[in-house]
Amino acid sequence: MVAPEVHWTWSLVRRADEVRPAVLAVVDALDGVGDLGLHGPQAWLPAGDPYRR
């Protein structure tokens, strides 16, 4: 057993019609930083997540 890794994909952070300034600021700050380990060997995403490979 290993320590779990929690990952929030964009589908949980931002919606297409997002208007909250704080959420939009996070999206802007993280734009272009890569997948942040989302596709690493220890990362788990639910089967239906649109960002799962």
C-alpha positions, 0 to 999 in steps of 0.5 A: 500500500502506498500513500494516496495521491489526490488529483482534481481534474479540470472537470471538477475545478472549472465549468464551461460557464464559470464566472467566479473570479477566484476559480478563474484566477486559479485556472489562469495561474495553472495554465501551461504548468503541465499535468501536475502528475495527473497521468503518473503511474500512482495517479488514479482517476474514475473510469468516467473522468474525461481526463483519464487516459 
